[in-house]
Amino acid sequence: MWKIVVGFIVFAGLAIYLLNKGGDIDISGEKHGLTASQARASA
């Protein structure tokens, strides 16, 4: 059982590291309103 917990912690740490290393990644969900239209216009 403890191996599963350690494996999950290692996997989660690796995932967070890779997401942070990747740069500008937005995981905040759907965007609505003025900021959403501005984000699409700049892209």
Number of C-alpha atoms within 10 A of each C-alpha: 5 7 8 9 10 11 11 12 12 11 12 12 12 12 12 11 11 11 14 11 10 9 8 8 9 8 7 6 6 7 10 8 7 8 10 11 11 10 10 8 8 6 5
